[in-house]
Structures are given as structure tokens and as C-alpha cells.
Amino acid sequence: MQTLLLVTLMVLTIALVGIILIQRSEGGALGVGGGGGGLMSARGAGNLLTRITAVLGACFFAINLVLAVIANQQRAPRSIVDDVTPTQSVPAVPATPQAPIRN
């Protein structure tokens, strides 16, 4: 299931990028594109591309949410206390002090 969703997400992403790139620029800050008569100059085609972009974007987010839920369910619950390891052991009974030996 997860593999099928990942492949679908990749195809959807490529389609979304392609649809965004063929859209006509509406004024563009850099002055690139959006000139006189282009391939997609009809207003109806622009509305269609906008709707397709919205649908593909919604599907993109929905699949990502489903993948996040699936990944979270497959994870085993852990406690942060389980990761703590003592750095040094403390003796149960203190050792008796010994006097220094002189040579």
C-alpha cells in the first residue's frame, strides 16, 4: 500500500510541475512569458489549468497526509527513559578508606 502511494505521489508531483510550467504568466515580476498570442491564450484554457492545478495540489497534500499517518502507525512506541544509560555505576556499599602506604 505504501509503495503504491509513493509511486502515485511521484507521478502526481511530475504532473503538478508540468501543469504549473505550462500556465501563462500573469504579469510576472521578471517580465518573462505571458506575451501576446501564446499556446494557451484562451481564457477558458487558463481556467481549466487553474482547476487542474488545484485538484492536483489537493491530491498531493492528501496523499502526503495518508503517508504520514501510515508511517506513524508502523512505528513502535518508545519511551525516552529506555534510551537513558547510566554513565558510571555507583557502588552499593562504600569502600573503606585505606591509609596511604609510605616507602
Number of C-alpha atoms within 10 A of each C-alpha: 7 11 9 8 14 14 11 14 19 12 11 17 16 10 15 18 12 12 15 14 10 12 19 18 14 11 11 10 7 6 10 10 13 15 12 7 8 10 10 14 14 10 9 10 14 15 12 11 18 15 12 16 19 13 12 18 14 12 16 17 12 13 16 15 12 13 18 11 11 13 11 11 10 8 8 7 7 8 8 6 7 7 8 8 7 7 6 6 6 8 7 6 6 7 7 6 6 6 6 6 5 4 3
